Amino acid sequence: MEKYILALDQGTSSSRAIIFDSHGNECGKSQHEVSKIYPKPGWVEQDPAELLKKQILSIQDVLKDKSVVDSIAAIGITNQRETTIIWDKNTGEPIYNAIVWQCRRTADICDQLKKDGLDDYVREKTGLLIDAYFSATKIKWILDNVEGARVRAERGELLFGTVDTWLIWNLTGGKIHVTDYSNASRTMLFDIDNLCWDEKLCEALNIPVQMLPEVRPSSQIYGRVAPGIKGIECLEGIPVAAAAGDQQAALFGQACFSPGMAKNTYGTGCFLVMNTGKRSLRSKNGLLTTIAWVLEEGKVEYALEGSIFNAGSVINWLRDNLKLIDSPPEIDRLAEAVEDTGGVYFVPAFTGLGAPYWDMYARGTIVGLTHNTNRNHIARAVLESIVFQTTDMLEAMKADSGYDILELKVDGGASVSDVMMQFQADMLGTKINRPLNVETTALGAAYLAGIATGVWKDRQDIIKNWKSERIFEPSMDETKRNAYYNQWKRAVERSLDWELN
């Protein structure tokens, strides 16, 4: 009898539930948008209850086929990383909204940590840079700003979790408080070589260690769906058997199992990740060292990562804020109506710039406007901004790793843009390989859960399932490529450190 895996993909823009069969084929999908809250400029929040509610609605939608329900072997979870939730362990009620990974409110806390001389220590222990992007300063902010929170945390009454932890805790009826190594490595509190919460960093931020979850392998049965969860009673007893941060899950779903293999996910943000195997490399070029996954306790595989904070979200900005397009696919039609941007460059630093710049105070910039500029040029400049940022990251990645990347696998919603993928190939001078199934984030979580429960034997089964949909070959001459890229660098200079000018 065919076995299925239910993958839960809790992103920043939507809650999704996708069912995969044993061949890695998508057999059903449901998606519900989730809202974001912007209390102040640069602040981004979400309602944890809404995340859970929309995820359950997605599960309900995708499980209407009773024959599939009876054949689900396991649930795998993948999630927006770094987003921080703190809740009462007795009532299950969050004490504050989820602070989203994009939120920049803790920039001043980061500045103080740097003044305290913790830069090198954070890099050495966690593989990360001190930045508001990560969970640690978000935890501190909640404990410092929610009345009574710190006292309750010290009494052991509060729990912290990234979104995976929040979902697992609720699906298991409040019994299991865990995260996996890939998510733990994004908190700025986890020692990625010794595989433990770092007491010095917890002390520096005044975070009680007891509120942090137990850290386990990415592919393991953590617990089972509790009875009586409204709307998904049919899943009672199904094992929750995987958790992985969305970018690590995509790397796994893309079958990037050998050192030097890399993928780029074009989602709300944009994330370039390279497998470095057992090597825990520290970047000299503004990239992050992160845990890719742990399949067996003690057997860690690492990755280098570059993070772009605004990618697909910029396309939504064109639609929702500027009203230049009615739907995301329309941007391709506009971009293809012109040969180039007419000299327009757009730097989408709405919430600062990530790798390799790491400027929390950078802000969005459009340069090169003339009387001839129209919305087609703006649309193309938006797509090209995503490409240029990826180019920045890949150049840094090649310098750090020593690997010459001959092929980049791509996935995520915006990767369906042919015009953007061709420009990406041109700017990198590298083949871009788009898989038949671009839902590789959810697929990676499914594979991890399936390995834990015997649906797939090992990685060779996954490699056999991977299929290419299209390969984009570079066609731009080097002189033209360099001219484009140099102009991009000039545009970035104008966006840096904007709030301090």
N, C-alpha and C positions, 0 to 999 in steps of 0.2 A: 504494500500500500504506500502511495506517495506521502512523504512527510513534508510539512511546511514549517517555515519560520516566520514569526511575526516580528517585524522590525519597527521600533518606535523611534522616530527621528524628530526630536524636539529642538527646532531651530529658533532663531531670533524672530523670524517673520511668520512662521507657521508651525503647527503641530501636525505631524504626518504619521500615518500607519501604513506600512507596505508589507504585503505577504509575498514571500519568495518560495519557489519549489526547489527541489534538490538539484536542479540544473542551474540555479541562480536566476531563473526567469521570474519576472514580476507577474504575479497572478491577481493582484488587486491593490488599489491604492486609494486612500482618502486623505484629504488635507483641509485643515481649517486655519485661517489666518488668526494670528494673535496680535494684540495691540501693544503699542509701546507708549510709555508715559514720559513726557519731557517737562519736569517741574521747573527747570531753569536751563539756560543755555549750557550745553555740554553735559547735562545730566540725562541719563537714560535709565528707565525703570520698566519692570513688567510685574503684573499681578501673578504671584505663584499659583493662586487658586485657578486663575484663568488658564495658565499653562496646563495644569492637571485636567481641568474640565475639557479643554479643547482636545487634549490627547485622548481622553476617554471617548469623546464624540467621534474622533477619527477611528478608534478601534471599533466602536459600534458599527460605523458605516462599512468598514472593510470586512466585517465578520458576518455579513448577512447570509452568506452561503454556509449552511449548516454542515455540509460534508467537509468543508475546509476546517471549520472549528474543531471537529473531532480528530483532525489529523495534524494539529499544530504541536510540534515537538518542543518548542521553546520560544522565549521572547528575548530579543536582543535590543539594547538601548544605545542610541548615540545622541549626542547633545551639544548645544552651544556651550562652549567651555568658559571658564572664568566667572560666569554669571553667578552671583552670590545670594544664597537664601539662608536665613536663620529662622528657626521655628521652635516652638515650645514642644519638648519631647513628650509631654503628657497629653496635651490637647491637640497637637498637630497643627496649631494655628501659627502662621508666619507672624513675626513681630514687626516686619517692615516689608515693603515691596522688594522684589528681586532687583538687585543692582546689576545692570547688564554690563557685559564685557566692554561695550563701547563707552561707558560712562567715564567722564574725566573729573568728577568731583573731588577725587582724592589726590589730585596733582600736588597739593601743598604737603600732604603727608609724605609723598614720594620725595619731594624736595628736602624735607627734613631728614629722611633716611639717608639721602645722599650726603647731606651736611654732617651726619653722624658717622660717615666713612664706611657705610655698609655696601657700597657698589661692588667691590671685588668679592666680598663674602657671598653676596647674593648670587653673583655670576658663577662662582666656584661651586657653591652648594646646590643651587637650583637650576643652573643652566640658563637662567632668565636675566633680564635687565630690570632695574627698579623702574616700574611704570604703573600708572593707574589702571592699565589694562587687566592686571592680574587680580586674583581674589583677595589676597592678604590685606591690602589697604581698605578694601571694601568691607571686610569683616570688622576691621578696627573702626571704620566710620560708623557702622551700625551700632556697635557696642558703645561708642562715645556719644552718639546722638539720639538714641532711643531711650527714653526714660526708664531707668531700672535695669536696662539690658545687661550691663557689665556685672552687676551684683548677681543677677539670675544665671549668667553664664558661669560665674565662679562657683555658684552653688550646684552646678551640673544640671540646670533645668533647661538649657538651650542647646540645640544642635545646629551645626553648620553643614551645608552641603552645596555642591554644584548641582546643576539640574538633574544629572543622572541619579545622584543620591536622593534628591527630592522625589523623583518618580519611583525609584526602588522602594523607598521607605513607605510611600503610599500604597503601592501595588502589593506589598507584603503585609499590609495592615499595621504598619508602625513597628514592625519587629526587626527589620534589618537596616542598619545604618552603616552603609559601605560606599566606597567609591573604588574605581580601578586606578592602576598606576598611571595611565595616560592622563586622566583628569587631575589626579593628585599633583602631577608634575607641572600643572598650569596654575597652581595656587600661589606660588612664590613663598611657600612654606615647607616644601618637600625636598629632602636631600635625595637627588636622583641617582647617586652612586651607592649610598648606604641604605637607600630604600626605607626611609623613616621620616616622620615629621621632625623638623629641625627646631630644637628647643630654644636655641639662641634667637632665631627669628621670631618665634612665638612670644618670647619674652620681650624682644624689642618692640613688638606691636601690641603687647599686653593682651594676647589671645590665649585663653585657657585651652590647653591641649585636649582636655576631655571633651570639648565640643566638636572636635574633628572626627571624621568617619574613619573606620577601619579600612585599610587599603588592601585590595586583593587583585589577583590576575584579571586581565580583560576578558578571558574566556573561562568561565567557572559558574557553576550553579550557586547563586547567592541565596536564593530562597524561592518560595512559590507564591503564586497569586493567592491572596487571602480570600476566604469566603465572604460573600455579602457585599462586594463592591458594586454599587448601583450601576447598572448598565452593562457590566462586563462579568456578570455572574458565571457565564459560560466558560470563562477562563480559569476558574478556581482550580488550584493545584498545578497549573502549568508552570514549569520552572522559568525563572528569570535568570538567564544563563550567560549574559554578556553585557558589558558596558565599555564604551570607548568614546573619548572626545571625538567630535565630528571629523576633524582633520586626520587624526590617526585612523579612524574607521575608514575614511575614504582611501587612505594609503593602502590599507589592507584590502579593501574592495577592489582596488585597481591592480591587485596582485603584485605590488612593488615590494617583493620579498628579498631582493638582493641589494647589497650596498651600492649606492650610486643611482638607483632607480628613483624617479621623482614624479610627483603629480602636482597639479595645480587645481584647486577648487574655486570656481567662480560663483560664489553665493552672495549673501549680504555683504560679507567681507570677501577677501581673496587670500588664499592660503597656499603657499608653495612649500611642500614638504619633501625632503629627501631621506631615504633610508640610509643610515650609516652603520647598520649592523650592531656589533657589540662595542663599537667605538663611541664613547661619550665625548664628542668633539666640542670644544669651546670656541665660539665664533670670534673672529677678530674684525668682522665686517658688519656688525649690527644684527646678526641673526640670533635665533634662540636654539638652545639645545633642549630637547624634550624627549620623554620616553614615548616610543612609538607604540609598543604593546608588550605585555608579558603574558605568554600563553601558559607557561609553567612557572611555579614559584621559583624565584632566583635566576631565571633565564630571561634577562632583559635585552630588548632591542631598542636602539635609540634612533633619533632623527634630528636633522637640522630643519628649522622652519623660519620662514619669513611671513609676516602678517600684514595685510592691507586692511585697514579698518572700514573703508568704504569702496565697494565695488558694485555689486548688484543694487545696493541701496541707492546709488547715484542715479540709476535708471529709474527707480521708483520716485526719486526726487524730481526728475524731469516730468514725470507724470503727475505727481500729487501736489508739488509746490509751484512749479513753473507752468504746468498745464501744456507743455509742448508736445506731449504724446498722450494718447488715450489708453494705450496698453504697452507693456514692455516690448513685444515683438515689433511694434511700429518703429522702434529706434533703428532697426536694421534697414528698413525701407528708406528712411531719411538719410542715413549714413551712406547708403549706396547711391544716392542721387547726386553726390559730389565726389570728385576724384580724391580730394584731400580736405583738410580742415580750413584751408585758406589762411594758414598761419595762426590759427587759434589753438591755444593750449589751455587745458583745464586741469587744475590740481584739486582733487576732491578731499581736502583736509578738513572735513566738517567737524571731526572729533580728534584733530591732531593727525600726525603722520606716524605710521608704524615703521617696520623695517624698510630700509636700513637707516632711516633718519632718526626715529624715536624722538620726535619733537611734540610734546604734549600741548604746546601753545601754537602750533601751526594752524592756519585756517584756510578755507577754500579760496581759490584764486582762478580767475579767467583772464588771460592775457592775449594780446594780438588781435583785438577786435578792430574792425574797420567798417566803413559804410556798406561794404559788400557782404558783410557777415549776415547769414540767415540761420534759421533753425536747423537746416541740414548740416551746416558746419558745426553748430553747437552739439548736435546729436553725435556726429562723428568724433568730435573732440572728447566727449564723454566716454565713448567706447575705447578710444585710443588711450585715455588716461589710465584705464584698467590695464591695458597692455604695457604701457610704460612702467607702471609700478611693478608689474611682474618681471619686467626686464631688469629693473633695479635689483630685485631680490635674486634672480637667477645669476646675475654677475657676481653678487656677493657669495652665493652658494658655491659657485665654481671655485672662487678664490679660497674659501674656507676648507672645502673638502678635497680639492685636487682632482675631482672627477670632471671629465668633459662630458656634458649631458648631450647625447645625440638624439634623444627623443624625450618629449615631455607628454605624459598622459594628462588629460584634462577631464573635468567633470563639473557638476553643478549647473544650476538653471541657466546662467548666462553663457555657458559653453556651447549652447545650441546656435549662437550667433556665428554664421559663416564668415561674415566680413571681419569680425573681431578675431576669430581664430586664424584667419589668413594673415592679418596684420601682426598677430602674435608670432606666427612662424617667421615672418619677414624680419621682425625686430630682434628675434633671438637667433636667427640663422639656424634654427633647429626644427626638426619635424614635430608637428603637433598631432598626437594620436587621440582621437575622440572615440570612446567605447560605444558599443551598441546600446548599452544601458548606462545613462549618465547619472543614475541614482546610486552612485557607488558608496556614498556615505551610509545610507540605510543598508545597502548590500554588505558592506563591511561588518556592520553590527550583526547582520543575519549570519554571515559566515562564522564569526566568533562564537555566536550562540550555538550554531550547528556543529562546530567542532567540539564544544563542551558536551553536547548531547548525542554525538555519534552520527549525525546526519551526513557530515563530511568527515572522512578519515584524517586528511591532512591537507597541507597547502597545495599539493599536486592536484588534488580534486578541484581546487579553486582556480589554479592556472588553466586547467582544461576548460573551465566555464567562460573565461574572459574572451570577449570578441570585440574586434575593432569595427566601428561604423564608417569612419573616414580619417584619412591622413592628409594633413595640410603641409605641403612642401614650401620651404622658403623660396622666394622669387625676386626679392629686392636686392639691388647691388649695394655693396658695402658703403660706398660714398654717400648714397642717399640715406641709408640706414643711420649712419653716424651723424648726418646733418639733423635728422629728425630727433635723435636721442640727445644731442647737444642742446637743442632748443628746449627740450623737456627739462633738462637739468637747470637751465636758466629760469624756467617758469617755477620750478620747485623753490629756487632761492628766494623768490618773491613771496612765497607763502610761509616761510619758516619764521618761527618766533614772533608771529604777528601780534599777539597780545602784549608783548613787552616792548614793541616799537613805539 
